[in-house]
Amino acid sequence: MLKVHSRCDLSCDHCYVYQHADQTWLGRPVRMATATVRVAARRIAEHAREHALPVVHVVLHGGEPLLLGAAGLRDVLAELRAAITPWTRLDLRMQTNGVLLDDELCRLLVDEDVRVGVSFDGDRAANDRHRVFAHGGSSHDHVRRALALLRRPEHRASYAGILCTVDVRNDPDRVYEALLAESPPRVDLLLPHATWDNPPPRPGPGPTPYADWLGRVHRRWVDEGRPMSIRLFEALRPGGGGTEAFGLAPADVLVIEADGSWEQVDSLKTAYHGAAGTGFDVFGQSVDEAARHPGVAVRQEGVAGLCATCRACPVVDRCGGGLYAHRWRTGSGFDNPSVYCADLLRLIDSVDAYPRSVRQPPDAAPADDLLDDLATGHGSTATLALLAATQLSITRALLVACEDRAGSPAAWELLVHLDQVAPEAVRAVLEHPFVRQWLVRRLDSSARPAVDPLPALAVAAAIRAGVPAAVHVPVRADAITLPTLGRLVLPGLGESAEVTVLRGGFRVRGGTAERTVLLDPVELSAGWRPTRDVSVPGGWLLIEDGDPYRDCYGQPVAPRLADPVARALGRTVAEAWRVVQRDVPAHAAALDGGLRAVVPLTPDPVRPLRSATARHAFGAVAVTPHPDPETMAVLLVHEWQHAKLGAALDLYDLVEPGQGTRIRVPWRPDPRPPEGVLQGVYAHLAVTQVWQSRAASTGGDASAHADRYLSWTRDGVDALLASRSLTAAGERFVGQLRHALEETRVGSR
């Protein structure tokens, strides 16, 4: 860990560097000199060479490393790479508060393959309880802007995750939802630094408030299918592997301070002044010499290095005595259990007692089995239910995040009330595929801001529930969109209109316009453009050609279809659904499990067959209207594969992050990134299964199509496995796809 800058632009009152017992930062230089970086890099390279290390991990830290600026950061990275990469692979990370992150820095981090963790404590109230500027101002918007930058596709490879310090005074559900809304690859939940001399605050009557707080988050996380990686909970599971704070793995962190001093792990600064010091520096001592310091060596001893209380504990292999710094007590030093001992024991019991969701459908597959089930090519009803539930959870988290920016507290209160008295109505609205797209647009600081979505969502849910209400709804281009219901176009509404929910309809007043809309289809009001639905074997499906946020497919979406054209498309889709039932019943069941809308694309004479999915629009596929149900059936199956895999990728990392690899595949002329190949082989596996089923009945052209897709999929799977670009979970998943493909081939003989 390199402390490349020893000052910070925030003044967080829980910071162990500036606010706790150790104050050695006062004597450090503001930034690490280039000569110090160069010597430090040589020491690391020397260590890697002598021990033949396959990789070394270097974390740029502070203070705040972004205070170096782009030029300073580039110089540090150049020194590290020049010295270390001739001898081993360099895994570069950075921990930042995110305040200064901008496009230029993001591009630099991506170009230099640096993965970034951002410190962020959750919703506005939670984050601003501690993470503020010296003048007391909020850092919340600054950090959210940084996280939005890292989520952008061109920067995503550098997004490592979020570090969140727990404060039990914060609402755990709101913190969880705020973290989930940022789509982090991983979250680290950290106990606030404390010792027996300065114990953590314990508000409330319970003896284990930290275990209770974390246990509530754990239950929510499990119930929702583990929608993001939370390192703490994964480390505490049996065989979870441990971290610096948990488990018995030897300590493997050394710190190089801004003046070149070797220090032990920097959390020791919370114990006493000078606790992390070694008396060594990079100019005089090697890595091996620093690692032999008694304070480092004792953390290499496993159980033998713990106090008698810990050695006798039945969960010592999981807890590992907790974070070393948290054991400090004047008089006995670090020879104590953690000051969080009771919380850790209770939390481990809670994690063990709550292994899976109590709110999943009775036949739902455990989340750990989800990938295995999807690798069959279709996935069971239980797996589709779990995917749909986790997508709804993400939408809810985004909705909570949007509350911070909402200008209508009355709409939020109505939505909360409806969620209590008419939860199915709220669920029906939030499951509409383009609600999530709307929320993402609203939260994306780099895009033209979307209008506040909360009022329209509240009105749509109130209409569905039949609950009287009156809400002011923003107007966009003389129109109000009510997801799942339709769109009212009424010139003269102004920028906002009052919508009053009536029995059987609603009334709109705004600007110089007023209109009452009755939802009985016999009495359609002028300007009201209702959604059209069609009966399919799986229930009802919307022909969605009115929602403004459906335009998210990277190709033109059709304007509202004339009624006869919409009815014709609906008939084709319904018949195509029955064709899927005939050819591949398992894929028809997967369609039943979540496909809710079809978006018409603008016809293109050059490419008459086009289809698409969007990552933030689970539940919808886009297709060019086509009269042939057999053709439409293939398009539906193909695109629904992309939707399912996209939902799975919200839960699992299948591709190693930061990959610059490009893979040649037979179905595209241009080399593709690993995730693109993964999406392609998963979609083509299903199409292979469709054509092989048809070939068994009709032969002829169907056999030729089946052979072509089989060959394409096999070559794509093999190229993906050979690329070494997958995580362990990804390799297992693709290996099982290969097995499913071979079973398909054998079954077609």
C-alpha positions in Angstrom: 0.0 0.0 0.0 1.6 3.3 -1.2 0.5 6.4 0.7 1.1 8.6 -2.4 -0.5 11.7 -0.9 -0.8 12.3 2.9 -3.5 14.9 3.0 -7.2 14.8 2.2 -9.9 17.1 0.8 -12.6 15.7 3.2 -12.7 15.9 7.0 -14.4 12.6 8.0 -14.7 12.4 11.8 -14.3 8.6 11.8 -11.0 8.7 9.8 -8.2 6.7 11.6 -5.5 8.6 9.8 -6.3 12.1 11.1 -8.9 11.7 13.9 -7.6 8.7 16.0 -4.6 8.1 18.3 -1.8 8.2 15.8 -0.8 11.7 14.6 2.3 10.9 12.7 0.8 12.3 9.5 1.7 15.8 10.8 5.3 15.0 10.2 4.9 13.5 6.7 5.5 15.2 3.4 2.3 16.2 1.6 3.0 13.9 -1.3 5.4 11.1 -2.0 8.4 12.4 -4.0 9.3 10.8 -7.3 12.6 9.5 -5.9 10.7 7.8 -3.1 8.3 6.2 -5.6 11.2 5.0 -7.6 13.0 3.4 -4.7 9.7 1.8 -3.4 9.1 0.4 -6.8 12.6 -1.1 -7.0 12.0 -2.7 -3.5 8.8 -4.3 -4.7 10.4 -5.5 -7.9 13.3 -6.9 -6.0 11.0 -8.9 -3.7 8.9 -10.2 -6.6 12.1 -11.3 -8.4 13.7 -13.0 -5.4 10.5 -14.9 -4.5 9.3 -15.6 -8.1 5.9 -14.0 -7.3 3.4 -14.4 -10.2 1.7 -11.1 -9.2 2.1 -8.3 -6.7 -0.8 -6.1 -5.6 -0.2 -2.4 -5.1 -2.8 -0.1 -3.7 -2.5 3.7 -4.1 -3.8 5.2 -0.9 -3.6 8.3 1.3 -4.9 10.7 2.5 -6.5 11.1 -0.9 -4.5 9.9 -3.9 -6.5 11.9 -6.4 -4.9 15.0 -4.9 -1.9 14.1 -7.1 -3.9 15.1 -10.1 -3.8 13.3 -13.5 -0.1 14.2 -14.2 1.1 13.2 -10.8 -0.8 10.0 -10.8 0.5 9.2 -14.3 4.1 9.7 -13.1 3.6 7.3 -10.1 2.1 4.6 -12.3 4.9 5.0 -14.9 7.5 4.5 -12.1 5.8 1.4 -10.8 5.3 -0.2 -14.2 8.8 0.5 -15.3 10.3 -1.2 -12.3 7.9 -4.1 -11.6 6.4 -5.3 -14.8 9.7 -6.8 -16.1 9.5 -9.3 -13.2 5.9 -10.0 -12.5 2.3 -9.0 -13.2 1.3 -5.8 -11.4 -2.2 -5.6 -10.1 -2.9 -1.9 -9.4 -5.7 -0.6 -7.2 -6.7 2.7 -5.7 -8.8 3.7 -2.7 -10.4 7.2 -3.0 -13.2 9.3 -1.7 -14.1 10.0 -5.3 -14.6 13.8 -4.9 -12.1 14.7 -7.6 -12.8 12.0 -10.0 -13.5 13.2 -13.5 -13.5 12.0 -17.1 -9.8 12.6 -17.6 -8.8 10.6 -14.5 -11.2 7.8 -15.4 -9.6 7.5 -18.8 -6.2 7.4 -17.2 -7.3 4.7 -14.7 -8.8 2.6 -17.5 -5.7 3.0 -19.7 -3.4 2.1 -16.9 -5.6 -0.8 -15.7 -6.1 0.6 -12.2 -9.2 -0.7 -10.3 -10.8 1.9 -8.0 -12.6 1.5 -4.7 -14.7 4.4 -3.6 -15.5 5.2 0.1 -19.3 5.8 0.4 -21.5 5.2 3.4 -24.9 4.9 1.7 -27.9 7.3 1.4 -27.4 11.0 2.0 -28.1 11.0 5.7 -25.8 8.1 6.3 -22.9 9.3 4.2 -23.1 12.9 5.5 -23.1 11.7 9.1 -19.3 11.4 8.8 -18.0 12.0 5.2 -18.1 15.8 4.9 -15.8 18.7 3.9 -13.9 20.7 6.5 -16.6 23.4 6.3 -19.3 20.8 7.1 -20.7 20.6 3.6 -22.1 17.4 2.1 -19.9 15.1 -0.1 -22.8 12.9 -1.1 -23.5 14.4 -4.6 -19.8 14.5 -5.4 -19.3 10.8 -4.6 -22.5 9.8 -6.5 -21.2 11.7 -9.5 -17.9 9.7 -9.2 -19.7 6.4 -9.0 -21.9 7.3 -12.0 -18.7 8.0 -14.0 -17.3 4.6 -13.0 -20.5 2.8 -14.1 -20.2 4.2 -17.6 -19.3 1.4 -20.1 -16.1 3.0 -21.1 -14.9 3.2 -17.4 -16.6 0.2 -15.9 -13.4 -1.9 -16.1 -11.9 0.3 -13.4 -14.8 0.1 -11.0 -13.7 -2.2 -8.2 -16.4 -1.5 -5.6 -17.5 0.5 -2.6 -16.1 0.7 0.9 -18.8 1.5 3.4 -18.2 2.1 7.2 -21.1 0.9 9.3 -22.8 3.3 11.7 -25.7 1.5 13.5 -27.6 4.8 13.8 -28.2 4.6 10.1 -31.1 2.7 8.6 -29.7 -0.6 7.3 -32.3 -0.9 4.6 -31.7 2.5 3.2 -27.9 2.0 3.3 -28.2 -1.3 1.5 -30.5 0.1 -1.1 -28.3 3.1 -1.7 -25.2 0.8 -2.2 -27.1 -1.5 -4.5 -28.3 1.4 -6.6 -24.7 2.1 -7.5 -24.3 -1.3 -9.1 -20.9 -2.0 -7.4 -18.9 -5.1 -8.3 -18.2 -5.6 -4.6 -19.1 -3.9 -1.3 -16.9 -3.9 1.8 -18.9 -3.3 4.9 -16.4 -2.2 7.6 -16.9 -2.0 11.4 -15.8 1.5 12.6 -12.3 1.4 14.1 -12.3 1.1 17.9 -10.3 -0.5 20.7 -11.0 -1.6 24.3 -9.6 1.8 25.4 -12.0 3.6 23.0 -14.9 1.2 22.4 -17.4 1.7 19.6 -20.7 3.5 20.4 -23.5 1.1 21.2 -26.8 3.0 21.1 -29.9 1.2 22.2 -30.5 -1.6 24.7 -29.1 -4.6 22.8 -25.6 -5.9 23.6 -24.7 -6.6 19.9 -26.0 -3.6 17.8 -23.4 -4.2 15.0 -24.4 -7.8 14.6 -28.0 -6.9 14.6 -27.5 -4.1 12.0 -25.4 -6.4 9.7 -27.7 -9.3 10.2 -30.6 -7.3 8.9 -28.6 -6.4 5.8 -27.5 -10.0 5.4 -31.1 -11.3 5.5 -32.1 -8.7 2.9 -29.1 -9.6 0.7 -29.9 -13.3 0.9 -33.7 -12.8 0.3 -32.9 -10.9 -2.9 -30.6 -13.5 -4.3 -27.2 -11.9 -3.4 -27.5 -9.2 -6.1 -24.0 -7.9 -5.4 -20.9 -9.2 -3.8 -20.6 -8.3 -0.1 -17.2 -9.3 1.0 -17.9 -9.5 4.7 -20.7 -12.0 4.4 -18.8 -14.1 1.8 -15.7 -14.1 4.1 -17.7 -15.3 7.1 -19.2 -18.3 5.4 -17.5 -21.6 6.0 -14.6 -21.8 3.6 -15.1 -18.2 2.7 -11.4 -17.5 2.6 -11.2 -14.6 5.1 -9.9 -11.0 4.8 -7.6 -8.7 6.8 -10.4 -8.4 9.3 -11.6 -12.1 9.5 -10.1 -15.5 9.2 -6.6 -16.9 9.9 -4.9 -16.2 6.7 -1.4 -14.7 7.2 -1.3 -10.9 7.0 0.1 -9.8 3.6 0.0 -6.0 3.7 2.8 -3.6 4.2 2.5 0.2 3.9 5.0 2.6 2.4 4.3 6.1 3.9 4.7 9.3 1.9 8.3 9.7 3.3 9.3 6.1 2.4 8.8 4.7 5.9 7.8 1.0 6.1 4.7 0.6 8.3 2.4 -2.2 9.4 -1.2 -2.2 8.3 -2.5 1.3 8.7 -5.6 0.5 10.7 -3.2 0.2 13.7 -3.2 4.0 13.8 -6.4 3.7 15.8 -4.6 2.0 18.7 -1.9 4.5 19.9 0.5 7.0 18.5 3.2 5.3 16.4 1.5 1.9 16.6 2.0 1.1 12.9 5.7 2.2 12.8 8.6 -0.2 12.2 11.6 2.1 12.3 12.4 1.0 8.7 12.2 2.7 5.4 12.6 1.8 1.7 16.0 3.5 1.5 17.6 1.2 4.1 15.5 -2.0 4.4 14.0 -4.5 1.9 10.5 -6.0 1.9 11.8 -9.1 3.6 13.3 -7.1 6.4 10.1 -5.1 7.0 8.1 -8.3 6.9 10.2 -9.8 9.7 9.2 -7.0 12.1 7.6 -8.6 15.2 4.3 -6.7 14.6 4.0 -8.2 11.2 5.4 -11.6 12.1 2.8 -12.2 14.9 0.0 -11.9 12.3 1.6 -14.7 10.3 1.1 -17.3 13.1 -2.6 -18.1 12.7 -4.3 -19.4 15.8 -1.0 -19.4 17.7 -0.8 -15.7 17.5 -4.2 -15.2 19.2 -5.1 -14.7 22.8 -6.3 -17.7 24.9 -10.0 -16.6 24.7 -9.8 -16.7 20.9 -7.9 -20.0 20.7 -10.7 -21.6 22.7 -13.5 -20.2 20.6 -15.4 -22.6 18.3 -15.5 -20.1 15.4 -11.9 -19.0 15.6 -11.3 -20.2 12.1 -14.0 -17.9 10.8 -13.5 -14.9 13.0 -9.7 -15.1 13.3 -9.9 -12.8 16.3 -11.2 -9.9 14.2 -9.2 -7.0 12.9 -5.8 -6.8 14.7 -6.2 -3.1 15.6 -9.5 -3.8 17.3 -7.8 -6.0 20.0 -5.8 -3.2 21.5 -6.0 -2.5 25.3 -3.5 -0.6 27.4 -1.6 -3.0 29.6 -2.2 -6.2 27.6 -1.5 -4.8 24.1 -3.1 -6.8 21.3 -3.4 -10.0 23.3 -7.1 -9.7 23.6 -10.3 -10.7 21.7 -11.7 -8.0 19.4 -13.7 -5.2 21.0 -16.4 -6.5 18.6 -16.1 -10.1 19.9 -19.8 -10.5 21.0 -21.0 -8.9 17.7 -18.8 -11.2 15.6 -20.0 -14.3 17.4 -23.6 -13.3 17.0 -23.1 -12.3 13.4 -21.6 -15.7 12.5 -24.5 -17.4 14.1 -26.9 -15.2 12.1 -25.1 -15.9 8.8 -25.2 -19.7 9.5 -28.9 -19.6 10.6 -30.0 -17.8 7.5 -28.5 -19.6 4.5 -31.2 -18.8 2.0 -34.3 -16.7 1.3 -37.5 -17.3 3.2 -39.3 -15.2 0.6 -38.4 -17.1 -2.5 -41.0 -19.2 -4.2 -41.2 -22.6 -2.5 -39.6 -24.3 -5.4 -36.9 -21.7 -6.0 -33.4 -22.8 -6.6 -30.7 -21.6 -4.2 -28.8 -18.7 -5.6 -25.6 -20.8 -5.8 -27.4 -23.2 -8.2 -28.7 -20.4 -10.5 -25.8 -20.5 -12.9 -25.9 -24.2 -13.2 -29.5 -24.1 -14.0 -29.2 -21.4 -16.6 -26.3 -23.3 -18.2 -28.8 -25.8 -19.5 -29.7 -23.2 -22.0 -33.1 -22.2 -20.7 -33.4 -22.2 -16.9 -36.2 -23.5 -14.6 -39.3 -21.6 -13.5 -37.7 -21.2 -10.1 -34.6 -19.6 -11.6 -36.6 -17.2 -13.7 -38.6 -16.2 -10.6 -35.4 -15.5 -8.8 -33.9 -13.4 -11.7 -37.2 -11.4 -11.9 -37.1 -10.9 -8.1 -33.6 -9.6 -8.1 -34.3 -7.3 -11.0 -37.3 -5.9 -9.1 -35.0 -5.4 -6.1 -32.5 -3.4 -8.2 -35.4 -1.2 -9.5 -36.6 -0.6 -5.9 -33.0 0.3 -4.9 -32.8 2.8 -7.8 -36.2 4.2 -6.8 -34.9 4.9 -3.3 -31.8 6.5 -4.7 -34.0 8.8 -6.8 -35.9 9.9 -3.7 -32.9 12.1 -2.9 -33.4 14.0 -6.1 -37.2 14.0 -6.1 -39.1 17.3 -6.0 -42.4 15.7 -4.8 -42.4 14.4 -1.3 -46.1 13.9 -1.6 -45.6 11.4 -4.5 -43.1 9.5 -2.4 -45.4 9.3 0.6 -48.2 8.1 -1.7 -46.0 5.4 -3.2 -44.9 4.2 0.2 -48.5 4.1 1.4 -49.6 2.1 -1.7 -46.7 -0.3 -1.2 -48.3 -1.1 2.2 -52.0 -1.2 1.2 -51.8 -2.3 -2.4 -48.4 -3.9 -2.9 -49.4 -5.8 -6.1 -50.3 -2.6 -7.8 -46.9 -1.1 -7.0 -45.1 -4.3 -8.0 -46.9 -4.3 -11.4 -45.8 -0.8 -12.1 -42.2 -1.3 -10.9 -41.9 -4.5 -13.0 -42.6 -2.5 -16.2 -39.3 -2.9 -18.1 -38.7 0.8 -18.8 -39.2 2.0 -15.2 -35.6 1.0 -14.4 -34.3 2.7 -17.6 -36.1 5.9 -16.5 -34.5 5.7 -13.0 -31.1 5.0 -14.4 -31.4 8.1 -16.7 -32.6 10.2 -13.8 -29.5 9.2 -11.8 -27.0 9.5 -14.6 -25.3 12.8 -14.1 -23.6 12.6 -17.5 -26.9 12.4 -19.4 -29.6 15.0 -20.0 -31.6 14.6 -16.8 -34.9 12.7 -17.0 -38.0 14.2 -15.4 -38.7 13.1 -11.8 -40.3 9.6 -12.2 -41.8 9.3 -8.7 -45.1 11.2 -9.4 -46.0 9.3 -12.5 -45.1 5.9 -10.8 -47.3 6.9 -7.8 -50.2 7.9 -10.0 -50.0 4.7 -12.1 -50.0 2.6 -9.0 -52.9 4.5 -7.5 -54.9 4.1 -10.7 -54.2 0.3 -10.7 -55.1 0.1 -7.0 -58.2 2.3 -7.3 -57.0 4.5 -4.5 -58.0 8.2 -4.8 -55.1 10.6 -4.9 -53.9 13.9 -6.4 -50.3 14.4 -7.4 -48.4 17.0 -9.5 -46.7 15.2 -12.3 -44.0 16.7 -14.5 -44.8 17.1 -18.2 -42.4 16.2 -21.0 -43.1 17.4 -24.5 -46.9 18.0 -23.8 -47.2 14.5 -22.5 -47.6 12.5 -19.3 -46.5 8.9 -19.3 -48.0 6.4 -16.8 -46.1 3.2 -17.0 -48.2 0.0 -17.8 -51.2 2.2 -18.6 -50.4 4.6 -21.4 -49.5 8.2 -22.4 -51.6 11.3 -22.4 -50.6 13.9 -25.1 -52.3 17.3 -24.4 -50.8 20.6 -25.7 -50.9 23.4 -23.2 -50.2 21.4 -20.0 -47.1 23.5 -19.2 -44.3 21.9 -17.2 -46.4 20.3 -14.5 -49.9 19.1 -14.2 -52.1 18.0 -11.3 -53.4 14.4 -11.9 -56.4 13.4 -9.8 -57.2 9.7 -9.6 -60.9 9.0 -10.1 -63.0 5.9 -10.1 -62.3 4.3 -13.5 -59.9 7.0 -14.7 -58.2 10.2 -13.9 -58.4 14.0 -14.5 -55.4 16.2 -15.6 -55.2 19.9 -15.1 -52.2 22.0 -16.0 -51.4 25.3 -17.8 -54.3 26.0 -20.1 -55.4 22.4 -20.5 -57.7 20.0 -18.7 -58.8 16.5 -19.6 -60.6 13.6 -17.9 -59.6 10.2 -19.1 -61.8 7.2 -18.6 -60.0 3.9 -19.0 -62.9 2.1 -20.4 -61.8 1.3 -23.9 -65.2 2.2 -25.3 -64.8 5.8 -24.1 -61.2 6.6 -25.1 -60.4 10.3 -24.5 -58.8 12.5 -27.1 -55.0 12.4 -26.7 -55.0 9.3 -24.5 -52.8 6.6 -26.0 -53.3 3.4 -23.9 -50.8 0.6 -23.9 -52.0 -2.4 -26.1 -51.7 -5.9 -24.7 -52.1 -9.3 -26.3 -53.0 -12.6 -24.7 -50.1 -15.1 -25.0 -49.8 -18.6 -23.5 -47.8 -17.2 -20.6 -50.4 -14.5 -19.7 -50.5 -11.0 -21.1 -47.8 -9.1 -23.1 -47.7 -5.4 -23.8 -47.0 -4.0 -27.3 -45.0 -1.1 -25.9 -44.7 1.6 -28.5 -45.4 4.7 -26.3 -43.0 4.7 -23.4 -40.4 7.4 -24.1 -37.7 5.4 -22.2 -38.0 2.4 -24.5 -35.6 4.1 -26.8 -32.6 2.3 -25.3 -31.7 -0.3 -27.9 -29.1 1.5 -30.0 -31.4 1.4 -33.0 -34.5 3.3 -33.9 -37.7 2.3 -32.2 -41.0 2.6 -34.2 -43.4 5.4 -33.3 -46.9 4.4 -32.1 -48.4 1.8 -34.4 -51.8 2.2 -35.9 -54.3 -0.1 -34.2 -54.5 -2.6 -37.1 -50.7 -2.9 -37.2 -50.5 -3.3 -33.5 -53.1 -6.0 -33.5 -51.3 -7.8 -36.4 -48.0 -7.7 -34.4 -49.8 -9.0 -31.3 -51.3 -12.0 -33.3 -47.9 -12.8 -34.7 -46.2 -12.7 -31.3 -48.9 -14.9 -29.7 -48.6 -17.4 -32.5 -44.8 -17.3 -32.2 -45.1 -18.0 -28.5 -47.1 -21.1 -29.3 -44.4 -22.1 -31.8 -41.8 -21.9 -29.1 -44.1 -24.1 -26.9 -44.2 -26.6 -29.8 -40.4 -26.6 -30.5 -38.7 -26.0 -27.2 -41.2 -26.1 -24.3 -38.5 -25.3 -21.7 -37.7 -22.0 -23.5 -41.5 -21.3 -23.6 -41.6 -21.7 -19.8 -38.7 -19.3 -19.6 -40.6 -16.7 -21.6 -43.5 -17.2 -19.3 -41.2 -16.4 -16.4 -40.5 -12.8 -17.3 -41.1 -11.5 -20.8 -43.7 -8.7 -20.4 -43.3 -6.4 -23.3 -42.3 -6.3 -27.0 -41.0 -3.0 -28.5 -41.5 -2.6 -32.2 -38.3 -1.4 -34.1 -38.5 0.8 -37.2 -38.6 -1.4 -40.3 -35.4 -1.3 -42.3 -35.5 -2.8 -45.9 -31.8 -3.5 -45.8 -32.0 -5.5 -42.5 -35.6 -6.7 -42.3 -34.9 -9.0 -39.4 -33.6 -7.1 -36.4 -34.0 -7.6 -32.7 -32.4 -6.3 -29.5 -32.4 -6.3 -25.7 -31.3 -3.6 -23.2 -29.5 -4.4 -19.9 -31.6 -1.9 -17.9 -34.9 -3.1 -19.5 -35.4 -6.7 -18.1 -38.7 -8.1 -19.3 -38.7 -6.5 -22.7 -37.4 -7.4 -26.2 -37.3 -5.2 -29.3 -38.1 -6.7 -32.7 -38.9 -5.5 -36.2 -42.5 -6.4 -36.9 -42.5 -9.6 -39.1 -45.6 -11.5 -40.2 -44.0 -15.0 -39.9 -44.6 -16.6 -36.5 -41.8 -19.2 -37.1 -39.3 -16.4 -37.6 -40.6 -14.4 -34.7 -40.3 -17.4 -32.4 -36.6 -17.6 -33.1 -36.2 -13.9 -32.4 -38.0 -14.1 -29.1 -35.9 -17.0 -27.9 -32.7 -15.4 -29.1 -33.3 -12.1 -27.3 -34.7 -13.6 -24.2 -31.4 -15.4 -23.7 -29.7 -12.1 -23.7 -32.1 -10.7 -21.1 -31.6 -13.7 -18.8 -27.9 -13.6 -19.0 -27.9 -9.9 -18.4 -29.8 -10.4 -15.2 -27.4 -13.2 -14.2 -24.5 -10.8 -14.8 -26.0 -8.4 -12.3 -25.5 -11.1 -9.7 -22.2 -12.8 -10.8 -18.9 -11.7 -12.3 -18.4 -14.2 -15.1 -15.7 -12.2 -17.0 -12.5 -11.0 -15.4 -12.7 -7.2 -15.1 -10.4 -5.0 -17.1 -10.1 -7.4 -20.0 -8.6 -5.9 -23.1 -9.0 -9.3 -24.9 -10.7 -9.5 -28.2 -11.9 -12.9 -29.5 -12.7 -13.9 -33.1 -16.0 -15.6 -33.6 -17.6 -17.1 -36.7 -20.8 -15.1 -36.6 -19.2 -11.6 -36.6 -16.4 -10.2 -38.8 -14.9 -8.1 -36.0 -13.2 -9.5 -32.9 -15.5 -9.3 -29.8 -14.9 -8.6 -26.1 -15.3 -11.6 -23.8 -18.7 -10.6 -22.5 -20.0 -10.1 -26.0 -18.9 -13.6 -26.9 -20.5 -15.0 -23.8 -23.8 -13.3 -24.7 -23.4 -14.6 -28.3 -22.8 -18.3 -27.3 -25.7 -18.3 -24.8 -28.1 -16.9 -27.4 -26.9 -19.2 -30.1 -27.2 -22.3 -27.8 -30.9 -21.6 -27.6 -31.3 -21.0 -31.3 -29.4 -24.3 -31.9 -31.9 -26.0 -29.7 -34.8 -24.5 -31.7 -33.5 -25.5 -35.1 -32.5 -29.0 -33.9 -36.0 -29.5 -32.7 -37.4 -28.4 -36.1 -34.8 -30.5 -37.9 -36.0 -33.6 -36.1 -39.5 -33.0 -37.5 -38.9 -31.5 -40.9 -35.2 -31.9 -41.9 -34.2 -29.9 -44.9 -33.3 -26.3 -44.3 -33.9 -26.7 -40.6 -31.0 -29.3 -40.5 -28.7 -26.8 -42.2 -29.6 -24.1 -39.8 -29.1 -26.4 -36.9 -25.6 -27.5 -38.1 -24.5 -23.9 -38.7 -25.6 -22.6 -35.2 -24.1 -25.7 -33.6 -20.8 -25.1 -35.2 -20.9 -21.4 -34.4 -21.7 -22.0 -30.8 -19.1 -24.7 -30.3 -16.4 -22.6 -31.8 -17.4 -19.6 -29.7 -17.4 -21.6 -26.5 -14.0 -23.1 -27.2 -12.5 -19.7 -28.1 -14.0 -18.2 -24.9 -12.5 -21.0 -22.7 -9.2 -20.7 -24.5 -9.0 -16.9 -23.9 -8.5 -17.3 -20.1 -10.7 -14.2 -19.7 -13.3 -15.7 -17.4 -13.6 -15.9 -13.7 -13.8 -19.3 -12.0 -17.6 -19.0 -12.0 -17.5 -18.0 -15.7 -15.3 -21.0 -16.6 -17.7 -23.4 -14.9 -20.7 -21.8 -16.5 -19.2 -21.9 -20.0 -18.0 -25.4 -19.5 -21.5 -26.5 -18.6 -22.8 -24.6 -21.7 -20.4 -26.8 -23.7 -21.8 -29.9 -22.1 -25.4 -28.8 -22.8 -24.4 -28.1 -26.4 -23.0 -31.7 -26.8 -26.1 -33.1 -25.2 -28.2 -31.1 -27.7 -26.0 -32.5 -30.6 -26.4 -36.1 -29.4 -30.1 -35.7 -28.9 -30.5 -34.5 -32.5 -28.9 -37.5 -34.1 
